[in-house]
Every structure is written in C-alpha cells, then in structure tokens.
C-alpha cells in the first residue's frame, strides 16, 4: 500500500524526458534521480518527496529501452507510477527492478497534480483522498507481485533458484 502526493504528466512522456541521455554516464541511481524529469519539470528533483506518486497519460515511458528511466523515477523517491498506458519495454524494465506501476486510464485522467492518493497494488484499488474518488486498476498477477516484493527480477530469481 502506498500513499503520497501526485506529480502529474501528460501523454507520450518518453525515456529521454524521464532521464536525459546526457546524464546516462553515471551508474549511480541517486545521480540519475537528481536529473529525473528536468527537461519538462525543472523543479521535480528538488520538490519530489519520498512516497510521492507519479501519474502519467498514454504511452508513458516510450522511447529507448534503457532501464535508467524507471531507475531514475524510483531513486527520486516516487513509490509508484499510474498511467493510462505504458510502453511495453518501460513496463518490463519497471517490473524487473521491482518498481510498481499500474495502468488505469480513468485514474490517470481524473487525478490531478497535488492530490493525495492511496494505492493498493495487490488489489489495484486507487483512492483519491482529495476528491473521494475510487478507481480500479488491474492488479498484478501473483508472480509479478512476487517479483516486485522481492525487489526485482534478479533478487526474485536468486531466491527461487537458491
């Protein structure tokens, strides 16, 4: 269960906007987080708080296949991302690093920047505490929930394979 303030973005937010290519030389997640979203939101890195929730429109995370994009968002302190839809490679990269993301077009449209929302990834329930509206995203299949709970695909496989 996550609860946080919403940072909201529109459709087609690509990986070059999430983390500009000029910052990809650093392997440190905290360095990526320092530049996350800066080309569309110069104040994001300075204003994001641990637990905040990012909301995006259609095709969130489109563009290159780099895993740096979900790593930058996660390292910035964002607890999860809700979007109308995700680019498939971004979706897989997020799951692979243990970062929860939910598709819910109705929530992505209705929820506004600054709203306080609660998200239960187990059930897919999204509750906007600011407006009182409830939304239902498709919950993760059990095996994906396990990958996220273990912190990503590699920790999950290490435990599974012993």
DSSP file (Angstrom, degrees, kcal/mol; ACC not computed):
  #  RESIDUE AA STRUCTURE BP1 BP2  ACC     N-H-->O    O-->H-N    N-H-->O    O-->H-N    TCO  KAPPA ALPHA  PHI   PSI    X-CA   Y-CA   Z-CA
    1    1 A X              0   0    0      0, 0.0     2,-0.3     0, 0.0   119,-0.2   0.000 360.0 360.0 360.0 132.6    0.0    0.0    0.0
    2    2 A X  E     -A  119   0A   0    117,-2.9   117,-3.1     2,-0.0     2,-0.4  -0.920 360.0-174.9-123.2 149.0    1.3    3.4   -1.0
    3    3 A X  E     +A  118   0A   0     -2,-0.3     2,-0.3   115,-0.2   115,-0.2  -0.981  26.0 121.9-143.4 131.7    0.1    6.9   -0.1
    4    4 A X  E     -A  117   0A   0    113,-2.3   113,-2.6    -2,-0.4     2,-0.3  -0.993  56.7 -73.0-172.6 176.2    1.5   10.1   -1.5
    5    5 A X  E     -A  116   0A   0     -2,-0.3    48,-2.4   111,-0.2     2,-0.3  -0.619  52.5-113.7 -85.5 144.3    1.1   13.4   -3.3
    6    6 A X  E     -d   53   0B   0    109,-2.4   108,-2.4    -2,-0.3     2,-0.5  -0.623  21.4-168.7 -87.8 133.4    0.7   13.3   -7.1
    7    7 A X  E     -d   54   0B   0     46,-2.2    48,-2.8    -2,-0.3     2,-0.4  -0.991  26.1-157.3-108.2 122.2    3.2   14.6   -9.6
    8    8 A X  E     +d   55   0B   0     -2,-0.5     2,-0.3    46,-0.2    48,-0.2  -0.866  19.0 171.8-117.3 139.7    1.3   14.6  -12.9
    9    9 A X        -     0   0    0     46,-2.8     4,-0.0    -2,-0.4    -2,-0.0  -0.864  24.2-118.1-134.9 167.8    2.5   14.5  -16.5
   10   10 A X        -     0   0    0     -2,-0.3    47,-2.3     1,-0.2     3,-0.5   0.194  46.9 -47.2 -92.0-153.2    0.8   14.1  -19.9
   11   11 A X  S    S+     0   0    0      1,-0.2    -1,-0.2    45,-0.2    48,-0.2  -0.403 110.0  18.2 -81.0 156.1    0.9   11.6  -22.8
   12   12 A X        +     0   0    0     46,-3.4     2,-0.8     1,-0.2    -1,-0.2   0.813  67.3 174.7  56.4  39.8    4.0   10.2  -24.5
   13   13 A X        -     0   0    0     -3,-0.5    48,-3.0    45,-0.3    49,-0.7  -0.682  22.2-155.3 -74.1 111.2    6.5   11.0  -21.8
   14   14 A X  B >>  -g   62   0C   0     -2,-0.8     4,-2.2    47,-0.2     3,-1.1  -0.394  27.0-106.0 -94.8 169.7    9.5    9.3  -23.2
   15   15 A X  H 3> S+     0   0    0     47,-2.6     4,-2.5     1,-0.3    48,-0.1   0.775 118.0  60.2 -64.9 -26.4   12.6    7.9  -21.6
   16   16 A X  H 34 S+     0   0    0     46,-0.3    -1,-0.3     2,-0.2    23,-0.1   0.770 109.0  44.2 -71.6 -24.4   14.7   10.9  -22.9
   17   17 A X  H <4 S+     0   0    0     -3,-1.1    22,-0.6     2,-0.1    20,-0.5   0.858 111.5  52.6 -82.2 -39.9   12.4   13.2  -20.9
   18   18 A X  H  < S+     0   0    0     -4,-2.2    19,-2.4     1,-0.3     2,-0.3   0.949 136.6   0.4 -61.7 -49.1   12.4   11.0  -17.8
   19   19 A X  S  < S-     0   0    0     -4,-2.5    -1,-0.3    17,-0.2    -2,-0.1  -0.839  85.6-131.0-142.1 103.9   16.2   10.9  -17.8
   20   20 A X    >   -     0   0    0     15,-0.5     3,-2.3    -3,-0.4     4,-0.1  -0.203  20.2-120.5 -56.1 141.2   18.0   12.9  -20.5
   21   21 A X  G >  S+     0   0    0      1,-0.3     3,-1.8     2,-0.2     4,-0.2   0.750 106.6  73.2 -56.1 -27.6   20.7   10.9  -22.3
   22   22 A X  G 3  S+     0   0    0      1,-0.3    -1,-0.3     2,-0.1     3,-0.2   0.638  98.3  49.1 -66.0 -11.1   23.4   13.4  -21.3
   23   23 A X  G X  S+     0   0    0     -3,-2.3     3,-0.9     1,-0.1    -1,-0.3   0.273  79.8  98.0-108.7  10.5   23.2   12.0  -17.7
   24   24 A X  T <   +     0   0    0     -3,-1.8    -1,-0.1     1,-0.2    -2,-0.1   0.507  60.4  83.5 -80.2  -2.7   23.5    8.3  -18.5
   25   25 A X  T 3  S+     0   0    0     -3,-0.2     2,-0.4    -4,-0.2    -1,-0.2   0.749  75.5  80.8 -72.3 -22.5   27.2    8.1  -17.8
   26   26 A X    <   -     0   0    0     -3,-0.9     6,-0.1     1,-0.1    -3,-0.0  -0.715  60.6-162.8 -89.2 131.1   26.7    7.7  -14.1
   27   27 A X        +     0   0    0     -2,-0.4     2,-0.5     4,-0.0    -1,-0.1   0.496  62.0 104.4 -84.9  -2.6   25.8    4.2  -12.8
   28   28 A X    >>  -     0   0    0      1,-0.1     4,-1.7     2,-0.0     3,-0.8  -0.681  65.0-148.0 -87.1 123.5   24.5    5.6   -9.5
   29   29 A X  H 3> S+     0   0    0     -2,-0.5     4,-2.6     1,-0.2     5,-0.2   0.852  98.5  57.9 -54.9 -36.5   20.7    5.8   -9.1
   30   30 A X  H 3> S+     0   0    0      1,-0.2     4,-1.3     2,-0.2    -1,-0.2   0.832 104.2  51.7 -66.9 -30.3   21.0    8.9   -7.0
   31   31 A X  H <4 S+     0   0    0     -3,-0.8     4,-0.4     2,-0.2    -1,-0.2   0.890 110.9  47.9 -69.8 -39.4   22.8   10.7   -9.8
   32   32 A X  H >< S+     0   0    0     -4,-1.7     3,-1.5     1,-0.2     4,-0.4   0.915 108.8  54.6 -64.5 -42.8   20.0    9.7  -12.2
   33   33 A X  H >< S+     0   0    0     -4,-2.6     3,-1.0     1,-0.3    -1,-0.2   0.837  97.7  64.1 -60.4 -33.7   17.4   10.9   -9.7
   34   34 A X  T 3< S+     0   0    0     -4,-1.3    -1,-0.3     1,-0.2    -2,-0.2   0.705 113.4  33.7 -64.7 -18.9   19.0   14.3   -9.5
   35   35 A X  T X  S+     0   0    0     -3,-1.5     3,-1.5    -4,-0.4   -15,-0.5   0.288  84.8 136.9-118.8   7.1   18.1   14.9  -13.2
   36   36 A X  T <  S-     0   0    0     -3,-1.0     9,-0.4    -4,-0.4   -17,-0.2  -0.361  82.5  -9.1 -61.3 130.1   14.9   13.0  -13.4
   37   37 A X  T >> S+     0   0    0    -19,-2.4     4,-2.4   -20,-0.5     3,-1.7   0.493  89.6 136.5  65.6   8.1   12.2   14.9  -15.4
   38   38 A X  T <4  +     0   0    0     -3,-1.5    -2,-0.1   -20,-0.3    -1,-0.1   0.753  62.1  60.7 -63.8 -24.3   14.3   18.0  -15.6
   39   39 A X  T 34 S+     0   0    0    -22,-0.6    -1,-0.3    -4,-0.3     3,-0.1   0.700 122.2  22.2 -77.2 -16.3   13.5   18.7  -19.3
   40   40 A X  T <4 S+     0   0    0     -3,-1.7    -2,-0.2   -23,-0.3     2,-0.2   0.513 137.4  29.3-119.5 -12.1    9.8   19.0  -18.6
   41   41 A X    ><  -     0   0    0     -4,-2.4     3,-2.1     1,-0.1     4,-0.4  -0.657  59.9-175.7-150.7  86.1    9.8   19.8  -14.9
   42   42 A X  T 3  S+     0   0    0      1,-0.3     4,-0.3    -2,-0.2     3,-0.2   0.737  87.1  50.4 -58.0 -24.3   12.8   21.7  -13.7
   43   43 A X  T 3> S+     0   0    0      1,-0.1     4,-2.1     2,-0.1    -1,-0.3   0.468  82.0  96.2 -93.8  -2.2   11.6   21.6  -10.1
   44   44 A X  H <> S+     0   0    0     -3,-2.1     4,-2.8     1,-0.2     3,-0.5   0.943  84.1  45.0 -55.9 -56.4   10.9   17.8   -9.9
   45   45 A X  H  4 S+     0   0    0     -9,-0.4    -1,-0.2    -4,-0.4    -2,-0.1   0.842 118.1  44.7 -59.9 -35.0   14.1   16.6   -8.4
   46   46 A X  H  4 S+     0   0    0     -4,-0.3    -1,-0.3     1,-0.1    -2,-0.2   0.761 121.5  37.0 -79.8 -25.3   14.1   19.4   -5.8
   47   47 A X  H  < S+     0   0    0     -4,-2.1    -2,-0.2    -3,-0.5    -3,-0.2   0.682  85.6 106.7-104.7 -19.3   10.4   19.1   -4.9
   48   48 A X     <  -     0   0    0     -4,-2.8     2,-0.3    -5,-0.3    30,-0.0  -0.360  53.8-155.9 -64.8 139.2    9.7   15.3   -5.0
   49   49 A X    >   -     0   0    0    -44,-0.1     3,-2.5    28,-0.1   -44,-0.1  -0.858  31.1 -88.1-113.7 149.9    9.2   13.7   -1.6
   50   50 A X  T 3  S+     0   0    0     -2,-0.3    28,-0.2     1,-0.3    27,-0.1  -0.346 117.0  25.1 -54.8 129.4    9.7   10.1   -0.7
   51   51 A X  T 3  S+     0   0    0     26,-3.2    -1,-0.3     1,-0.3    27,-0.2   0.230  85.4 142.2  97.8 -13.4    6.4    8.3   -1.3
   52   52 A X    <   -     0   0    0     -3,-2.5    27,-2.7   -48,-0.2    28,-0.6  -0.186  44.5-134.2 -57.3 156.5    5.1   10.7   -3.9
   53   53 A X  E     -de   6  80B   0    -48,-2.4   -46,-2.2    25,-0.2     2,-0.4  -0.963   8.1-143.0-121.2 130.4    3.2    9.1   -6.7
   54   54 A X  E     -de   7  81B   0     26,-2.0    28,-2.7    -2,-0.4     2,-0.4  -0.758  13.3-166.2 -93.9 136.8    3.7    9.9  -10.4
   55   55 A X  E     +de   8  82B   0    -48,-2.8   -46,-2.8    -2,-0.4     2,-0.3  -0.988  12.6 173.2-123.1 131.0    0.7    9.9  -12.7
   56   56 A X  E     - e   0  83B   0     26,-2.6    28,-0.9    -2,-0.4   -46,-0.2  -0.812  23.3-123.6-131.2 171.9    1.1   10.0  -16.5
   57   57 A X    >   -     0   0    0    -47,-2.3    28,-1.4    -2,-0.3    27,-0.8   0.309  60.8 -26.5 -90.6-141.1   -1.1    9.7  -19.6
   58   58 A X  T 3  S+     0   0    0     26,-0.2   -46,-3.4     1,-0.2   -45,-0.3  -0.485 121.7  11.0 -78.3 144.7   -1.0    7.4  -22.6
   59   59 A X  T >  S-     0   0    0      1,-0.2     3,-1.2   -48,-0.2    27,-0.3   0.818  79.2-173.9  63.8  36.0    2.2    5.6  -23.7
   60   60 A X  B <   +h   86   0D   0     25,-2.5    27,-2.7    -3,-0.6    -1,-0.2  -0.408  67.1  21.2 -63.6 133.2    4.3    6.6  -20.6
   61   61 A X  T 3  S+     0   0    0    -48,-3.0    -1,-0.2    25,-0.2   -47,-0.2   0.682  84.8 155.8  83.3  19.7    7.9    5.6  -20.9
   62   62 A X  B <   +g   14   0C   0     -3,-1.2   -47,-2.6   -49,-0.7     2,-0.4  -0.210  36.3  53.1 -69.1 169.3    8.0    5.3  -24.7
   63   63 A X  S    S+     0   0    0    -49,-0.2    26,-0.1   -48,-0.1    27,-0.1  -0.867  94.1  18.0 110.0-138.9   11.3    5.7  -26.5
   64   64 A X        -     0   0    0     -2,-0.4   -49,-0.1     1,-0.1    26,-0.0  -0.130  68.4-119.8 -72.1 167.7   14.5    3.8  -25.9
   65   65 A X        +     0   0    0     24,-0.0    -1,-0.1     4,-0.0    -2,-0.0   0.284  62.2 139.0 -90.1  10.5   14.7    0.6  -24.0
   66   66 A X    >   -     0   0    0      1,-0.2     3,-0.8     2,-0.1     4,-0.3  -0.308  48.9-149.5 -65.0 136.1   17.0    1.9  -21.3
   67   67 A X  T 3> S+     0   0    0      1,-0.2     4,-1.6     2,-0.1    -1,-0.2   0.537  83.6  88.9 -77.6  -7.0   16.3    0.8  -17.8
   68   68 A X  H 3> S+     0   0    0      1,-0.2     4,-2.8     2,-0.2    -1,-0.2   0.809  76.6  65.9 -59.9 -30.2   17.6    4.1  -16.5
   69   69 A X  H <> S+     0   0    0     -3,-0.8     4,-2.0     2,-0.2    -1,-0.2   0.964 106.6  35.7 -63.8 -55.8   14.2    5.7  -16.8
   70   70 A X  H  > S+     0   0    0     -4,-0.3     4,-2.7     1,-0.2     5,-0.2   0.861 116.9  56.1 -67.1 -29.8   12.4    3.6  -14.1
   71   71 A X  H  X S+     0   0    0     -4,-1.6     4,-2.9     2,-0.2    -2,-0.2   0.929 107.1  49.0 -63.1 -43.6   15.5    3.6  -12.0
   72   72 A X  H  X S+     0   0    0     -4,-2.8     4,-1.2     2,-0.2    -2,-0.2   0.912 113.6  46.1 -62.6 -43.1   15.6    7.4  -12.0
   73   73 A X  H  <>S+     0   0    0     -4,-2.0     5,-1.3    -5,-0.2     4,-0.4   0.949 115.6  45.4 -65.0 -48.2   12.0    7.7  -11.0
   74   74 A X  H ><5S+     0   0    0     -4,-2.7     3,-1.5     1,-0.2    -2,-0.2   0.917 112.0  51.6 -61.3 -44.5   12.3    5.1   -8.3
   75   75 A X  H 3<5S+     0   0    0     -4,-2.9    -1,-0.2     1,-0.3    -2,-0.2   0.741  99.2  65.7 -67.1 -22.2   15.6    6.6   -7.0
   76   76 A X  T 3<5S-     0   0    0     -4,-1.2    -1,-0.3    -3,-0.4    -2,-0.2   0.659 123.5-101.7 -73.0 -13.6   13.9   10.0   -6.8
   77   77 A X  T < 5S+     0   0    0     -3,-1.5   -26,-3.2    -4,-0.4   -25,-0.2   0.321  72.1 146.5 110.8  -7.1   11.6    8.6   -4.1
   78   78 A X      < -     0   0    0     -5,-1.3    -1,-0.4   -28,-0.2   -25,-0.2  -0.441  36.6-155.7 -63.4 132.5    8.5    8.1   -6.1
   79   79 A X        -     0   0    0    -27,-2.7    21,-0.5     1,-0.3     2,-0.3   0.798  65.4 -18.5 -85.0 -29.6    6.7    5.0   -4.7
   80   80 A X  E     -e   53   0B   0    -28,-0.6   -26,-2.0    19,-0.1     2,-0.4  -0.978  57.5-125.0-166.0 166.4    4.8    4.0   -7.9
   81   81 A X  E     -ef  54 101B   0     19,-1.5    21,-2.6    -2,-0.3     2,-0.4  -0.978  14.7-166.7-122.9 135.7    3.6    5.3  -11.3
   82   82 A X  E     +ef  55 102B   0    -28,-2.7   -26,-2.6    -2,-0.4     2,-0.3  -0.977  20.2 163.6-115.8 133.3    0.0    5.2  -12.5
   83   83 A X  E     -ef  56 103B   0     19,-2.3    21,-2.6    -2,-0.4   -26,-0.2  -0.964  51.6-116.2-144.8 162.3   -0.6    5.9  -16.2
   84   84 A X  S    S-     0   0    0    -28,-0.9    21,-0.4   -27,-0.8     2,-0.3   0.897 101.4 -18.0 -63.5 -40.0   -3.3    5.4  -18.8
   85   85 A X        -     0   0    0    -28,-1.4   -25,-2.5    19,-0.1     2,-0.4  -0.969  65.6-138.3-160.1 159.1   -0.9    3.0  -20.6
   86   86 A X  B     -h   60   0D   0     -2,-0.3     2,-0.2   -27,-0.3   -25,-0.2  -0.912  28.8-106.7-120.0 146.7    2.9    2.2  -20.5
   87   87 A X     >  -     0   0    0    -27,-2.7     4,-2.4    -2,-0.4     3,-0.2  -0.543  39.4-121.8 -63.1 139.0    5.3    1.5  -23.3
   88   88 A X  H  > S+     0   0    0      1,-0.2     4,-2.5     2,-0.2     5,-0.2   0.868 108.9  50.7 -59.4 -41.3    5.9   -2.3  -23.0
   89   89 A X  H  > S+     0   0    0      1,-0.2     4,-2.6     2,-0.2    -1,-0.2   0.890 110.9  49.2 -67.6 -36.7    9.6   -2.0  -22.5
   90   90 A X  H  > S+     0   0    0     -3,-0.2     4,-2.7   -29,-0.2    -1,-0.2   0.922 109.9  53.0 -63.7 -42.9    9.2    0.5  -19.8
   91   91 A X  H  X S+     0   0    0     -4,-2.4     4,-2.2     1,-0.2    -2,-0.2   0.940 112.6  43.2 -57.1 -49.3    6.6   -1.7  -18.1
   92   92 A X  H  X S+     0   0    0     -4,-2.5     4,-2.9     1,-0.2    -1,-0.2   0.910 112.8  52.1 -66.3 -41.7    9.0   -4.7  -18.2
   93   93 A X  H  X S+     0   0    0     -4,-2.6     4,-1.3     2,-0.2    -1,-0.2   0.900 109.5  50.6 -61.6 -39.6   12.0   -2.6  -17.0
   94   94 A X  H  <>S+     0   0    0     -4,-2.7     5,-3.1     2,-0.2     3,-0.5   0.940 113.0  44.8 -63.3 -47.0   10.0   -1.3  -14.1
   95   95 A X  H ><5S+     0   0    0     -4,-2.2     3,-1.6     1,-0.2    -2,-0.2   0.919 108.6  58.3 -61.7 -43.2    8.9   -4.8  -13.0
   96   96 A X  H 3<5S+     0   0    0     -4,-2.9    57,-2.1     1,-0.3    58,-0.6   0.780 110.3  42.5 -60.9 -27.4   12.5   -6.1  -13.5
   97   97 A X  T 3<5S-     0   0    0     -4,-1.3    -1,-0.3    -3,-0.5    -2,-0.2   0.398 120.1-107.6 -98.2   2.8   13.8   -3.5  -10.9
   98   98 A X  T < 5 +     0   0    0     -3,-1.6     2,-0.6    -4,-0.4    -3,-0.2   0.803  69.8 145.1  80.5  29.7   10.9   -4.1   -8.5
   99   99 A X      < -     0   0    0     -5,-3.1    -1,-0.2    -6,-0.2     2,-0.2  -0.898  45.5-131.3-107.0 116.4    9.1   -0.8   -9.2
  100  100 A X        +     0   0    0     -2,-0.6   -19,-1.5   -21,-0.5     2,-0.3  -0.453  30.2 171.6 -73.8 133.8    5.3   -0.9   -9.1
  101  101 A X  E     -f   81   0B   0    -21,-0.2     2,-0.4    -2,-0.2   -19,-0.2  -0.992  12.1-161.2-137.7 144.0    3.4    0.6  -11.9
  102  102 A X  E     -f   82   0B   0    -21,-2.6   -19,-2.3    -2,-0.3     2,-0.6  -0.985  12.4-141.3-130.5 137.0   -0.4    0.5  -12.6
  103  103 A X  E     +f   83   0B   0     -2,-0.4    35,-0.8    35,-0.3   -19,-0.2  -0.859  37.7 145.5 -95.3 124.4   -2.4    1.1  -15.8
  104  104 A X     >  -     0   0    0    -21,-2.6     4,-2.6    -2,-0.6     5,-0.2  -0.624  25.7-171.0-158.3  93.0   -5.7    2.9  -15.2
  105  105 A X  H  > S+     0   0    0    -21,-0.4     4,-1.8     1,-0.2     5,-0.2   0.865  88.7  53.2 -55.8 -39.3   -6.9    5.3  -17.8
  106  106 A X  H  > S+     0   0    0      2,-0.2     4,-2.2     1,-0.2    -1,-0.2   0.923 112.4  43.4 -64.9 -44.1   -9.7    6.6  -15.6
  107  107 A X  H  > S+     0   0    0      1,-0.2     4,-2.7     2,-0.2    -2,-0.2   0.915 111.1  55.2 -66.0 -43.0   -7.4    7.4  -12.7
  108  108 A X  H  < S+     0   0    0     -4,-2.6    -1,-0.2     1,-0.2    -2,-0.2   0.840 113.9  41.6 -60.7 -33.3   -4.8    9.0  -15.0
  109  109 A X  H  < S+     0   0    0     -4,-1.8    -1,-0.2    -5,-0.2    -2,-0.2   0.899 120.7  39.1 -79.5 -42.0   -7.4   11.3  -16.4
  110  110 A X  H  < S+     0   0    0     -4,-2.2    -2,-0.2    -5,-0.2    -3,-0.2   0.851  93.8  87.1 -82.6 -36.3   -9.2   12.3  -13.2
  111  111 A X     <  -     0   0    0     -4,-2.7     2,-0.3    -5,-0.2     3,-0.0  -0.434  65.4-153.7 -71.4 138.0   -6.4   12.6  -10.7
  112  112 A X    >   -     0   0    0     -2,-0.1     3,-2.1     1,-0.1  -106,-0.3  -0.760  27.2 -85.5-112.6 156.2   -4.7   16.0  -10.5
  113  113 A X  T 3  S+     0   0    0     -2,-0.3  -106,-0.2     1,-0.3     3,-0.1  -0.334 116.0  25.3 -55.5 135.5   -1.3   17.2   -9.5
  114  114 A X  T 3  S+     0   0    0   -108,-2.4    -1,-0.3     1,-0.3  -107,-0.1   0.186  88.5 132.1  92.0 -16.7   -1.1   17.8   -5.8
  115  115 A X    <   -     0   0    0     -3,-2.1  -109,-2.4  -110,-0.1     2,-0.6  -0.308  56.9-128.3 -62.0 152.3   -3.9   15.3   -5.0
  116  116 A X  E     +A    5   0A   0   -111,-0.2    13,-1.9    -3,-0.1    14,-1.0  -0.927  35.8 178.8-101.8 124.5   -3.2   12.8   -2.2
  117  117 A X  E     -AB   4 128A   0   -113,-2.6  -113,-2.3    -2,-0.6     2,-0.4  -0.915  24.0-146.0-128.8 155.3   -3.8    9.3   -3.3
  118  118 A X  E     -AB   3 127A   0      9,-2.6     9,-2.9    -2,-0.3     2,-0.4  -0.948  17.1-165.8-115.7 140.1   -3.6    5.8   -1.8
  119  119 A X  E     -AB   2 126A   0   -117,-3.1  -117,-2.9    -2,-0.4     2,-0.6  -0.992  12.8-167.9-132.1 128.1   -2.7    2.8   -4.0
  120  120 A X  E  >> - B   0 125A   0      5,-2.7     4,-2.6    -2,-0.4     5,-0.7  -0.925   3.0-173.0-113.0 104.0   -3.0   -0.9   -3.2
  121  121 A X  T  45S+     0   0    0     -2,-0.6    19,-1.1     1,-0.2    -1,-0.1   0.743  81.6  62.9 -70.6 -21.7   -1.1   -2.8   -5.9
  122  122 A X  T  45S+     0   0    0      1,-0.2    -1,-0.2    17,-0.1    17,-0.1   0.890 121.3  20.2 -68.8 -38.9   -2.4   -6.1   -4.5
  123  123 A X  T  45S-     0   0    0     -3,-0.4    16,-0.4     2,-0.1    -2,-0.2   0.631 100.8-123.3-103.2 -18.1   -6.0   -5.2   -5.3
  124  124 A X  T  <5 +     0   0    0     -4,-2.6    13,-3.2     1,-0.3     2,-0.3   0.513  57.8 151.9  84.5   5.8   -5.5   -2.5   -7.9
  125  125 A X  E   < -BC 120 136A   0     -5,-0.7    -5,-2.7    11,-0.2     2,-0.5  -0.551  24.5-172.3 -76.8 131.2   -7.5    0.0   -5.8
  126  126 A X  E     -BC 119 135A   0      9,-2.6     9,-3.2    -2,-0.3     2,-0.5  -0.992   2.5-169.9-122.4 122.9   -6.6    3.6   -6.2
  127  127 A X  E     -BC 118 134A   0     -9,-2.9    -9,-2.6    -2,-0.5     2,-1.0  -0.962  15.0-149.9-120.6 120.7   -8.3    6.1   -3.9
  128  128 A X  E  >  -B  117   0A   0      5,-3.1     4,-2.8    -2,-0.5     5,-0.4  -0.775  10.8-171.0 -87.7 102.9   -8.0    9.8   -4.4
  129  129 A X  T  4 S+     0   0    0    -13,-1.9    -1,-0.2    -2,-1.0   -12,-0.2   0.729  81.7  59.0 -68.8 -21.6   -8.2   11.2   -0.9
  130  130 A X  T  4 S+     0   0    0    -14,-1.0    -1,-0.2     1,-0.1   -13,-0.1   0.899 122.8  19.2 -73.5 -42.1   -8.5   14.7   -2.1
  131  131 A X  T  4 S-     0   0    0     -3,-0.2    -2,-0.2   -15,-0.2    -1,-0.1   0.616  98.1-122.8-104.9 -16.0  -11.7   14.1   -4.2
  132  132 A X     <  +     0   0    0     -4,-2.8     2,-0.2     1,-0.3    -3,-0.2   0.483  62.7 142.2  84.5   3.0  -13.0   10.9   -2.6
  133  133 A X        -     0   0    0     -5,-0.4    -5,-3.1    -6,-0.0     2,-0.4  -0.513  37.1-153.3 -80.4 146.4  -13.0    9.1   -6.0
  134  134 A X  E     -C  127   0A   0     -7,-0.2     2,-0.3    -2,-0.2    -7,-0.2  -0.949  11.2-173.2-118.9 140.9  -12.0    5.4   -6.2
  135  135 A X  E     -C  126   0A   0     -9,-3.2    -9,-2.6    -2,-0.4     2,-0.5  -0.895  15.2-140.4-129.7 158.6  -10.5    3.8   -9.3
  136  136 A X  E     -C  125   0A   0     -2,-0.3     2,-0.2   -11,-0.2   -11,-0.2  -0.945  17.0-177.8-128.1 112.0   -9.7    0.2  -10.1
  137  137 A X        -     0   0    0    -13,-3.2     2,-0.4    -2,-0.5   -33,-0.2  -0.636  44.7 -90.0 -94.3 161.3   -6.6   -0.8  -12.0
  138  138 A X        -     0   0    0    -35,-0.8   -35,-0.3    -2,-0.2   -14,-0.2  -0.608  47.5-125.6 -71.7 126.3   -5.9   -4.4  -12.9
  139  139 A X        -     0   0    0     -2,-0.4   -17,-0.1   -16,-0.4   -16,-0.1  -0.320  31.0 -94.3 -69.1 155.8   -3.9   -5.9  -10.0
  140  140 A X        -     0   0    0    -19,-1.1    -1,-0.1     1,-0.1   -38,-0.0  -0.398  42.2-104.8 -65.9 144.9   -0.6   -7.6  -10.8
  141  141 A X    >>  -     0   0    0      1,-0.1     4,-2.4    -3,-0.1     3,-0.6  -0.359  40.3-103.5 -60.8 156.2   -0.6  -11.3  -11.4
  142  142 A X  H 3> S+     0   0    0      1,-0.2     4,-2.1     2,-0.2     5,-0.1   0.865 120.0  53.2 -55.2 -41.8    0.7  -13.2   -8.4
  143  143 A X  H 3> S+     0   0    0      1,-0.2     4,-1.7     2,-0.2    -1,-0.2   0.863 110.4  47.1 -67.0 -34.0    4.1  -13.9  -10.0
  144  144 A X  H <> S+     0   0    0     -3,-0.6     4,-2.6     2,-0.2     5,-0.2   0.898 109.2  54.0 -72.5 -39.6    4.7  -10.2  -10.8
  145  145 A X  H  X S+     0   0    0     -4,-2.4     4,-2.7     1,-0.2    -2,-0.2   0.901 108.5  51.0 -57.3 -40.4    3.7   -9.2   -7.3
  146  146 A X  H  X S+     0   0    0     -4,-2.1     4,-1.6    -5,-0.2    -1,-0.2   0.905 108.5  50.6 -64.4 -41.6    6.3  -11.6   -6.0
  147  147 A X  H  <>S+     0   0    0     -4,-1.7     5,-2.6     2,-0.2     4,-0.4   0.936 113.4  45.5 -61.4 -46.1    9.0  -10.1   -8.3
  148  148 A X  H ><5S+     0   0    0     -4,-2.6     3,-1.5     1,-0.2    -2,-0.2   0.926 111.3  52.0 -63.0 -45.4    8.1   -6.6   -7.0
  149  149 A X  H 3<5S+     0   0    0     -4,-2.7    -1,-0.2     1,-0.3    -2,-0.2   0.779 107.6  52.9 -64.3 -26.7    8.0   -7.7   -3.4
  150  150 A X  T 3<5S-     0   0    0     -4,-1.6    -1,-0.3    -3,-0.2    -2,-0.2   0.519 123.1-104.3 -85.4  -5.8   11.5   -9.3   -3.7
  151  151 A X  T < 5S-     0   0    0     -3,-1.5     2,-0.2    -4,-0.4    -3,-0.2   0.617  78.7 -33.4  93.9  13.4   12.9   -6.0   -5.1
  152  152 A X  S  ><S-     0   0    0     -5,-2.6     4,-1.9    -6,-0.2   -55,-0.2  -0.639  80.8 -62.7 129.6 175.0   13.1   -7.0   -8.7
  153  153 A X  H  > S+     0   0    0    -57,-2.1     4,-2.9    -2,-0.2     5,-0.2   0.895 123.2  52.2 -65.4 -43.6   13.7  -10.0  -11.1
  154  154 A X  H  > S+     0   0    0    -58,-0.6     4,-2.6     2,-0.2     5,-0.2   0.949 112.4  43.7 -64.2 -48.7   17.3  -10.7  -10.0
  155  155 A X  H  > S+     0   0    0      1,-0.2     4,-2.0     2,-0.2    -1,-0.2   0.897 114.7  52.3 -60.6 -36.7   16.6  -10.9   -6.3
  156  156 A X  H  X S+     0   0    0     -4,-1.9     4,-2.4     2,-0.2    -2,-0.2   0.939 112.6  43.5 -62.1 -48.0   13.5  -13.0   -7.1
  157  157 A X  H  X S+     0   0    0     -4,-2.9     4,-3.0     2,-0.2     5,-0.2   0.880 110.1  55.7 -67.6 -38.5   15.4  -15.5   -9.2
  158  158 A X  H  X S+     0   0    0     -4,-2.6     4,-0.8    -5,-0.2    -1,-0.2   0.918 113.0  42.3 -59.2 -43.3   18.3  -15.7   -6.7
  159  159 A X  H  < S+     0   0    0     -4,-2.0     3,-0.3    -5,-0.2    -2,-0.2   0.919 115.9  48.5 -69.2 -42.8   15.8  -16.7   -4.0
  160  160 A X  H  < S+     0   0    0     -4,-2.4    -2,-0.2     1,-0.2    -1,-0.2   0.881 116.1  42.3 -65.7 -40.0   13.9  -19.0   -6.3
  161  161 A X  H  <        0   0    0     -4,-3.0    -1,-0.2    -5,-0.2    -2,-0.2   0.573 360.0 360.0 -86.7  -9.3   16.9  -20.8   -7.6
  162  162 A X     <        0   0    0     -4,-0.8    -3,-0.2    -3,-0.3    -4,-0.1   0.477 360.0 360.0  74.3 360.0   18.6  -21.0   -4.2
